[in-house]
Amino acid sequence: MKTIASMMIVAVLAGCGADGAPVRPTANLGLSLGPAGITPTASVGGTSGPVTVSVDL
C-alpha cells in the first residue's frame, strides 16, 4: 500500500510541475491532398522547454 501511495504522490508532483516545468500537450489535425485523394493527418505530443516529442498518427 505504501508503494502505491508513493507512486501516486510522485505522479501528482510531476503532473503539476513541482519538480520543474510541466509538459505541455500538443496536437495537430489536418487534411492532405495527394494522388490518393484527401487523407486526414494527425499528431500528438508534448513540449517541455526547447524539447518537443511528437507522434504522427
C-alpha positions as CSV (number, residue, x, y, z in Angstrom):
1,M,0.0,0.0,0.0
2,K,2.9,2.4,0.8
3,T,4.4,1.7,-2.6
4,I,1.2,2.7,-4.4
5,A,0.8,5.8,-2.3
6,S,4.4,6.8,-3.1
7,M,3.9,6.3,-6.8
8,M,0.7,8.4,-6.7
9,I,2.5,11.3,-4.9
10,V,5.3,11.3,-7.4
11,A,2.8,11.3,-10.3
12,V,0.9,14.2,-8.9
13,L,4.0,16.2,-8.2
14,A,5.3,15.6,-11.7
15,G,1.9,16.4,-13.3
16,C,1.7,19.8,-11.5
17,G,5.2,20.8,-12.3
18,A,6.5,20.8,-8.7
19,D,9.8,19.2,-9.9
20,G,10.2,21.5,-12.9
21,A,8.2,22.9,-15.7
22,P,5.2,20.8,-16.7
23,V,5.0,19.1,-20.1
24,R,2.5,21.0,-22.3
25,P,0.5,18.7,-24.6
26,T,0.3,19.4,-28.3
27,A,-2.0,18.2,-31.0
28,N,-2.3,18.8,-34.7
29,L,-5.1,17.8,-37.1
30,G,-5.3,18.4,-40.8
31,L,-6.0,17.2,-44.3
32,S,-3.5,16.3,-47.0
33,L,-4.3,16.3,-50.7
34,G,-2.3,14.0,-52.9
35,P,-2.6,11.3,-55.7
36,A,-4.5,9.0,-53.4
37,G,-7.1,11.7,-52.7
38,I,-7.8,13.5,-49.4
39,T,-6.1,11.9,-46.4
40,P,-6.6,13.0,-42.8
41,T,-3.4,13.7,-40.8
42,A,-3.0,13.9,-37.0
43,S,-0.2,14.1,-34.5
44,V,0.0,14.3,-30.7
45,G,2.9,15.0,-28.4
46,G,4.3,17.2,-25.7
47,T,6.6,20.2,-25.2
48,S,8.9,20.9,-22.3
49,G,11.1,23.9,-22.8
50,P,13.1,23.5,-26.1
51,V,12.3,19.8,-26.4
52,T,9.3,18.6,-28.4
53,V,8.2,15.0,-28.8
54,S,5.5,14.2,-31.4
55,V,3.9,11.0,-32.8
56,D,2.2,11.1,-36.2
57,L,-1.0,9.0,-36.3
